Structure formats: C-alpha cells, structure tokens
C-alpha cells in the first residue's frame, strides 16, 4: 500500500472506533457539513413553504412559495459571490457564512410574507438544532460509537452482571419491598404523565451528571496508561474519547435498567391480580394484556408498567453510581477499554509518523 492509502486506512479505522477527531486536520466545514450538503440543500429549499399561510388561497400560496424560492436562490447567489464562487455553484466548503445563511434566511421568509414571527423563530431554532444534530452524529461519530459500544456490550455484560450480583442482596430486597407496598402503587397509579416524564428526566439527568463528572479524570488516566509516549491529545480529541466511554457505560446502565423493569413486569403479572389491585388502588387497573399462564390468568396493567418503570429507573441510577464508586468494576471496565485503546494509540503513532513523512516528501 502507498503512504496515502495507509493514511486513509488508519483514518477509516479511527472512524470505525468512534474517534473521527483523531484524524489530523479534521474540519467541521470540510469533513462534517460538506457531507451533509444534499440534506441541507433539500431542507433549505423545502423551507420556501415558510412563505405560505393556511389563511391564504391556493393561488396566493403558490405565488408566495415561488417568491420565497426566488429569495432563497438570490440569497444563495449573493453568498456564493461573497465567497468568490459562481453565483449558482454548490458550496465546496460549508463554513460559518453558509451555516448562518442556512439558519437565518429561511426564517426570514415567514416574516417577509405575513409577519409570521412565531413560524420564523421555530424555523431558525429547528435549523440550528439540525446543524447541531449533524455535527454530533457525523463530527463526533455518534453512530460509529454506538456500533462500537453495542459490539462490546456482550463482552461487558459479565462485568456488569458481576457488579449487579454483588449489589442484588440489598438492592433487590429493597426493590421488592417497595414493589409490594400500597403507597408505591397509589403514587405511580395516580401520577400524571407529565410528572412521570419529569421524574424520568430527573433520574436521567442525575445519572448523566455522575458519569460526566468522572469522565475527565478517567480520560486522562486512560491517555496516560494507553498513550505512553505518543503525542498528547488535544481538547476535542479527549472529548471524543470521553464520549466513547460515556456511551459504553450508559448502554450498560440502560441494559440493566431494562432487565430489572422486565423482571418486575413478569413478577407483577404473576402475583398482582385484579383483586390485589382493587385493595391497593381502589380499582382493577387499566388492563392492557391478559395472559393465560398454566391456568393462571395474569394481567399486564398500565399501573404495573408505571411501577416497574419507576423501579427500573431507580435501579439504573443506583447501578450508574455503583459503576463509578466500585473499584473492581472500574478496573475491569477500564482494563478492557485500555487494552483496546492501546492498539488504537499505537495506530495513531504510526499514522502521525506517516503524515509527517508524507508532508516532508511533498515539501
């Protein structure tokens, strides 16, 4: 293989590992948003409909849409001329000017056609959110990280289950007792959907904050152990490594939470019948599924799912904190990750050497 081919192979390897920011010279305008030009163009010109209104007739809406399209094309031509490109050329590099135009110009159409300021704000916010999503998915390799983390999940389950088994005697006794209390069923049966959503967001935020708080130290430790004498990572590259570690740990927490939730759904289906529910919450509950199990009529109710979900969320938070405070788990998780990262760091050494050699040869 030629030096350039080997460099491309190393860069593909970094992307597959969820570490695209390890590629030297990685640029958001060239390597992220340029790849999304077809999508951005489709959204940009599709938003000419922002010039229309449901209160207008069909003919007026058609005229307004065509006028909006003309404004967008003219604005794109102006941006191209500012960049020194032909007026109708596709952008070779999507920089700050193009991104600002993508957010601002479509939002001006509802204002220009009917003073629809709410629609303008929604359009600008949606376009900005789309750019953020594209940068996260492409720029930080979210899909590659998820693929990498899911591939490692099975090998990590042994460590996760070992930690859970050590916590089960106290955790499961506490959870089963909570599950069989009248107050637990009354609270979550009567809670509004909004309250449950807020509670779920609170648990997720707490668990995420615990993970994020420990990540900088873990990333530096991993860089010292696996990096050896390689060139130091910059801030964005460390953030990329931290994102890989965060997704790996978050998937384990999610798996354990789902497993515990499924256990309590089965447990409640077998033990909590309509008579028990009547005595606990004053009704037989909202039955979703009836199951005939060896002559026993089990029911899955909305209330059962609510209580099981609450206990699963509590278990996930408990497990996430245990992951950070249990030294044995941290060693097992980091040892496995360190061994994989050590190979990637070695590849990075060779990659940097090849880049340096290629640059010297060109000069």
C-alpha positions in Angstrom: 0.0 0.0 0.0 1.1 3.5 -0.7 1.6 6.0 2.1 -1.7 7.8 1.2 -3.6 4.5 1.1 -2.3 3.6 4.5 -3.2 7.0 5.9 -6.8 6.6 4.6 -6.9 3.1 6.1 -5.9 4.5 9.5 -8.5 7.2 9.2 -11.2 4.7 8.4 -10.1 2.7 11.5 -10.4 5.8 13.7 -13.9 6.4 12.3 -15.0 2.8 13.0 -13.7 3.2 16.5 -15.8 6.3 17.0 -12.8 8.6 17.1 -13.0 10.7 13.9 -11.4 13.7 15.7 -8.2 11.7 15.9 -7.8 12.4 12.2 -5.3 15.3 11.9 -6.7 18.3 10.2 -10.3 17.2 10.8 -12.5 20.2 9.9 -16.2 20.6 10.6 -16.7 22.7 7.4 -14.9 20.2 5.2 -15.4 16.8 6.9 -18.8 17.2 8.5 -21.2 19.8 6.9 -19.8 19.2 3.4 -21.0 15.6 3.6 -24.5 16.9 4.6 -24.8 19.3 1.7 -27.6 17.3 -0.1 -29.7 17.1 3.1 -29.1 20.8 4.0 -29.9 21.8 0.4 -33.2 19.8 0.5 -34.2 21.4 3.8 -33.1 24.9 2.7 -35.2 24.9 -0.5 -38.1 22.9 1.1 -38.5 25.8 3.6 -39.7 28.0 0.9 -43.1 26.8 2.2 -42.4 29.1 5.1 -43.6 31.9 2.9 -47.1 30.3 2.7 -50.0 30.6 5.2 -53.1 28.4 5.8 -55.2 31.5 5.7 -54.4 32.3 2.1 -55.9 30.9 -1.1 -54.1 28.3 -3.2 -53.1 30.8 -5.8 -51.6 33.2 -3.3 -49.7 30.4 -1.6 -48.2 29.2 -4.9 -47.1 32.7 -5.7 -45.7 33.2 -2.2 -43.8 29.8 -2.4 -42.3 30.8 -5.7 -41.4 34.2 -4.3 -39.7 32.5 -1.3 -37.8 30.2 -3.6 -36.6 33.2 -5.7 -35.4 34.9 -2.5 -33.5 31.8 -1.3 -31.9 31.3 -4.7 -30.9 35.0 -4.8 -29.5 34.9 -1.3 -27.6 31.8 -2.1 -26.1 33.5 -5.2 -25.1 36.5 -3.0 -23.3 34.2 -0.5 -21.5 32.5 -3.4 -20.3 35.8 -4.8 -19.1 36.9 -1.4 -17.1 33.6 -1.3 -15.8 34.2 -4.8 -17.7 31.4 -6.4 -20.0 31.4 -9.4 -23.5 32.5 -8.4 -25.2 29.2 -8.8 -22.3 26.9 -7.8 -22.7 24.3 -5.0 -20.5 25.3 -2.0 -17.2 23.5 -1.9 -16.8 24.2 1.8 -19.6 24.9 4.2 -18.3 27.5 6.6 -19.7 29.9 9.1 -21.3 32.2 6.4 -23.1 29.2 4.8 -24.3 27.9 8.2 -25.5 31.3 9.3 -27.4 31.7 6.0 -29.0 28.2 6.5 -30.3 29.3 9.9 -31.3 32.9 9.1 -32.5 33.1 5.5 -35.4 30.5 5.7 -36.5 32.1 9.0 -36.9 35.5 7.2 -39.5 34.1 4.8 -42.4 33.8 7.3 -41.5 37.4 8.5 -41.5 38.8 5.0 -44.7 37.0 3.9 -47.3 37.8 6.6 -45.2 38.8 9.6 -45.4 35.2 11.0 -42.8 35.8 13.7 -43.6 32.5 15.6 -43.0 30.5 12.5 -39.7 32.4 11.9 -38.5 31.6 15.4 -39.4 27.9 15.0 -37.7 27.7 11.7 -34.5 29.2 12.9 -34.5 27.0 16.0 -35.2 23.9 14.0 -32.4 24.6 11.5 -29.9 25.3 14.3 -30.9 22.1 16.1 -30.5 20.2 12.8 -26.9 21.6 12.4 -26.2 20.5 16.0 -27.5 17.0 15.3 -25.5 16.7 12.1 -22.3 17.8 13.9 -22.9 15.3 16.8 -23.7 12.4 14.5 -21.1 13.0 11.8 -18.5 15.2 13.6 -18.2 13.0 16.8 -19.1 9.8 15.1 -22.1 9.0 17.3 -23.3 6.2 15.0 -19.8 4.6 15.0 -19.6 5.0 18.7 -23.0 3.2 19.2 -21.9 0.4 16.8 -18.6 0.0 18.8 -20.3 0.2 22.2 -23.0 -2.4 21.1 -20.3 -4.7 19.8 -18.5 -4.5 23.2 -21.7 -4.7 25.3 -21.9 -8.5 25.3 -18.3 -8.8 26.4 -19.0 -6.2 29.2 -22.2 -7.9 30.4 -20.1 -10.3 32.6 -18.6 -7.3 34.4 -22.0 -5.6 34.7 -23.7 -8.7 36.0 -20.9 -9.4 38.5 -21.3 -5.9 39.9 -25.1 -6.2 39.9 -25.0 -9.6 41.7 -22.9 -8.0 44.4 -25.5 -5.3 44.7 -28.6 -7.5 44.4 -28.9 -8.7 48.0 -29.6 -5.2 49.2 -30.9 -3.7 46.0 -33.4 -6.4 45.2 -34.7 -6.8 48.7 -35.3 -3.1 48.9 -36.9 -3.0 45.4 -39.2 -6.0 46.1 -40.4 -4.4 49.3 -41.1 -1.2 47.5 -42.9 -3.1 44.7 -45.3 -4.7 47.2 -46.2 -1.5 49.1 -49.6 0.1 48.6 -48.1 3.6 48.7 -45.8 2.8 45.7 -48.8 1.7 43.6 -51.0 4.6 44.7 -48.4 7.2 44.0 -47.5 6.0 40.5 -51.0 5.0 39.5 -52.3 8.5 40.2 -49.3 10.4 38.9 -49.9 12.4 35.7 -47.9 11.6 32.6 -46.2 15.0 32.9 -45.0 14.1 36.4 -43.7 10.8 35.2 -41.8 12.4 32.3 -40.3 15.0 34.7 -39.2 12.2 37.1 -37.6 10.2 34.3 -35.8 13.3 33.0 -34.6 14.0 36.6 -33.2 10.4 37.0 -31.5 10.6 33.6 -30.0 14.0 34.4 -28.7 12.7 37.8 -27.2 9.6 36.3 -25.7 11.5 33.4 -24.2 14.2 35.7 -22.5 11.4 37.8 -21.0 9.9 34.7 -19.8 13.2 33.2 -18.3 14.3 36.5 -15.9 11.4 36.5 -15.1 11.3 32.8 -12.3 13.9 32.5 -10.2 12.1 35.2 -10.9 8.7 33.5 -9.9 10.1 30.1 -6.6 11.5 31.4 -5.9 8.2 33.2 -6.6 6.3 30.0 -4.4 8.6 28.0 -1.5 8.1 30.4 -1.9 4.3 30.5 -2.7 3.6 26.9 -1.0 6.5 25.2 2.5 6.0 26.5 5.0 8.3 24.7 2.5 9.3 21.9 1.7 12.9 21.2 -0.8 14.4 23.7 -4.4 14.6 22.6 -6.0 18.0 22.3 -9.2 19.1 24.0 -11.5 17.9 21.2 -9.8 14.6 20.9 -10.1 14.0 24.7 -13.8 14.9 24.4 -14.1 12.3 21.6 -12.6 9.6 23.9 -14.8 10.7 26.8 -17.9 10.4 24.5 -16.8 6.8 23.6 -16.5 5.9 27.3 -19.8 7.7 28.2 -21.8 5.8 25.6 -20.3 2.5 26.6 -21.2 3.0 30.3 -24.6 4.5 29.5 -25.6 1.4 27.4 -24.7 -0.9 30.3 -26.9 1.2 32.6 -29.7 1.1 30.1 -29.4 -2.7 29.7 -29.5 -3.3 33.4 -32.5 -1.0 33.9 -34.5 -2.7 31.1 -33.7 -6.1 32.6 -34.9 -5.1 36.1 -38.0 -3.5 34.6 -38.8 -6.7 32.7 -38.3 -8.7 35.8 -40.9 -6.7 37.8 -43.3 -6.8 34.9 -43.2 -10.6 35.0 -43.2 -10.6 38.8 -46.2 -8.4 38.9 -48.1 -10.3 36.2 -47.8 -13.5 38.2 -48.5 -12.1 41.7 -50.6 -8.9 41.4 -54.1 -9.8 40.1 -57.2 -7.6 39.9 -58.2 -8.4 43.5 -54.9 -7.2 44.9 -55.1 -4.1 42.7 -58.6 -3.4 44.0 -57.4 -3.5 47.6 -54.3 -1.3 46.8 -55.6 1.4 44.5 -59.4 1.0 44.6 -59.8 -0.3 41.1 -58.8 -3.3 39.0 -56.5 -1.1 36.9 -56.3 -0.4 33.2 -55.7 -3.9 31.7 -53.5 -3.8 28.6 -52.8 -7.6 28.1 -54.3 -10.7 29.6 -52.0 -13.8 29.8 -53.1 -17.4 30.4 -50.1 -19.0 32.2 -50.6 -22.6 33.2 -54.2 -21.9 34.1 -53.4 -18.7 35.9 -54.9 -15.5 34.3 -52.2 -12.9 34.6 -52.8 -9.3 33.6 -50.4 -6.6 32.5 -51.8 -3.3 33.5 -50.8 0.3 32.9 -50.2 0.6 36.7 -47.9 -2.3 36.6 -45.8 -0.8 33.8 -45.7 2.5 35.7 -44.4 0.9 39.0 -42.0 -1.4 37.1 -40.6 1.6 35.2 -40.1 3.6 38.4 -38.1 0.8 40.0 -36.1 0.3 36.8 -35.2 4.0 36.8 -34.2 3.8 40.4 -32.1 0.7 39.8 -30.4 2.3 36.8 -29.4 5.4 38.9 -28.1 3.1 41.7 -26.2 1.0 39.2 -24.7 4.0 37.5 -23.4 5.4 40.8 -22.0 1.9 41.7 -20.2 1.8 38.4 -18.3 5.0 39.4 -17.6 4.1 43.0 -16.9 0.3 42.7 -13.1 0.0 42.2 -13.4 -3.6 40.9 -15.9 -2.7 38.2 -13.9 0.4 37.2 -10.7 -1.6 36.9 -12.5 -4.3 34.8 -14.1 -1.7 32.5 -11.0 0.4 32.1 -8.7 -2.5 31.7 -10.7 -3.8 28.7 -11.0 -0.3 27.3 -7.3 0.4 27.9 -6.2 -2.7 26.0 -8.3 -1.7 23.0 -7.2 1.9 23.2 -3.6 0.9 23.4 -3.8 -0.7 20.0 -5.5 2.5 18.7 -2.9 4.7 20.2 -0.2 2.6 18.5 -2.0 3.0 15.3 -2.1 6.8 15.9 1.7 6.8 16.4 2.2 5.2 13.0 -0.5 7.4 11.5 1.3 10.6 12.7 4.7 9.3 11.6 3.3 8.6 8.1 1.7 12.1 7.9 5.0 13.7 8.9 6.9 11.6 6.3 4.3 12.5 3.6 4.4 16.2 4.4 8.2 16.1 4.3 8.2 14.3 1.0 5.8 16.9 -0.5 7.9 19.8 0.7 
